Structure formats: structure tokens, C-alpha cells
Amino acid sequence: MYCVRKMKTILASAVAAIATVAAAFALSTNFVTGAGQIAVAIDGQPFSIFYTGASYPKPFLAPLRSADGRVVTRGFPMENVAGESRDHPHHRGLWIGYGNVSGVNFWENEFDYTTSNRGRMVTRETHTSGAGTIEGVFEWQDPQQRVMLEEHRVMKFAGSTDLRIIDFDVELTAKQDVMFEDTKEGFFAIRVADSIAEKNGGVILNSRGDRTEKKVWGKRADWVEYSGTVNGETVGITILNQRTNFNSPARWHVRAYGLFAANPFGVKDFDPGSTEAGGKHLAAGQSLRFRYRVIIHRGDRPMSEIGTWYAQYEQQNP
């Protein structure tokens, strides 16, 4: 049983932090809980499913949809869509993971992979509330099923006629001494739909005004947007990185083929000449807290508008 008081504190913080968003985007959010999954609907329309069952090596949200129902994430490996790319089966919708925690891989950890150091994220509890919130506790286990980290996650869903928003409040607590090693493979990630990918005409943009994978990959930024077209209409996905997150601004592991991730730990893969020490050691009992906002929008949005979104997010999440 997880610490109820601790989870209530995190939940209260998350709900208070997005009070302004909830007021502005007052569409109703509903959940339908099934075996190993929670379906999310906003304003009565399907938005996503949170998969938590033992059939998967990690919890994840898939698919993600725009306000008018267009799917903005890749279907594979959850479903096989004709003509869709099938690389990187561990890229499941929206997920959290890391490639090297004390030698254990919580990134490329599909059950059918043959590497011996694959970790697994096991769901212990999930709960929903009428405030549009899913909260849960997940154990990051090594191949011998020893718990390395305990994750407390709160996800708050909101929407308007043009936007879909998810706020994440994630706390990782070490159950033994652990080291987040220095690697590019992580941490807070989305696999965008193939039609949005830069290689198919999509656009990668960061808060510094840099564009393209070549200029954005591995660079620090407060936010990054990945935009493109789905069924002929422009849509965008923006990830806002809260400034109090460890090692902010985050570096971004974002690729032309469709990977889109904020990485707080990696340095050497992104900038081999850097003298900065990458990674992070956590002694048993120590915690790290991460907060992100994901905004899915219809149409092109100027940098100034995304900058305003970020400023509002920072004000709501001091």
C-alpha cells in the first residue's frame, strides 16, 4: 500500500496548479475503468487510454487525439496500421522511461526483446477522480523483480474546443541506491504520428526559436513543439518542461522520424565536448519530482502564443 498522505499532497498540488486551466477549459472529463486500462473521454469524445496491465512492460497513454478527434500519435506497436512505420516497438504512445538506471534498461524493455538487463514498471495502484485526474503508483523493478524506484504519478486532463491538455506531476523515490546514468535514451516521451514526423514534412521548434532535428536535438529548451498534418489538417504537440525539474532546462531527444522526448539526465550523447557531469545519483529514500504539461492544438500557433502558454504554466506551477 502506498503512502496515502503523500499521494494526497501531490494530488492537491497538481489540482491547485491547474486551477486556472480548469476554469478556462471546463469541458467535462470522464473515465471508464477496465481490466488493466482506463479510458479517457473529454466532452464525451474519446481522448486516450491509460494502459497499466501486466501485458505491458510500462504504463502508457495511447492514442492521443486532438480536439476534433485526429490521432496525433503512432499506432504501432499497439495496433498495426497499413503503411505505418514499425521501428522501435518500445515507443508506446506517451510514456516515461529511462535507458540506464544502475545498468537496468527501463526504455528498450519490451517483453520480446532479448537483452538481459530489461527492467519492468509494475502497476501497484491507480485511482480516478471527478476532477479529471488519474493517479497511480508504479514500481520500477530490475530483472530479478527487486524494486529500484517507486513512481507516484498524477495526470490531470482538460480541454477546450481547440486544445487538449495533460498535466503530469511525477515523483520518483529510490528504494535502494540508484544511478541515472548519462544516456540519451529517455525520459518523458511521445512517439508522434508518422504524418507529423519531420521526415514527412513536420516541424520541430523549440523555445529558443531553433527549428529542425539538427538544431533542436540535444539542446536545452523550456519547451519544444512538434507539428505537422493529420488527414490534411495542421496539428501540434507541445511539451512544456517546468523550470524546477532537475537539471532544467531539459535537453531534448527529438528525432525527424517521430520520437519526441525531454531528457533531464543525458549530456555526453548530446554534447560530447561538454564538461558538465551527466546523470544523477539517488540514495535510498531520496526523491526527484518532475512536472510537464502536454498541449495538443489544432492549427498553426505562433511562438508568442506558445511562450504565453509556458509563462502561464510557470505561474501556476511555482
Buried (B, 14 or more C-beta within 10 A) or exposed (E): EBEEEBBEEBBEBBBEBBEEBBEEBEBEBBBEBEEBBBBBBBBEBBBBBBBBEEEBBBBBBBBBBBBEEBBBBBBBBBEEBEEEBEEBEBBBBBBBBBBBBBEBBBBBBBEEBEEEBBBBBBBBBBBBBEBBBBBBBBBBBBBEEEBBBBBBBBBBBBBBEBBBBBBBBBBBBBBBEBBBBBBBBBBBBBBBBBBBBBEBEBBBBBBBEBBEBEBBBBBBBBBBBBBBBBEEEBBBBBBBBBBEBBBBBBBBBBBBBBBBBBBBBBBBBBBEEEEEEBBBEBEEEEEBBBBBBBBBBBEEBEBEEBEEBBEBBBEBBE
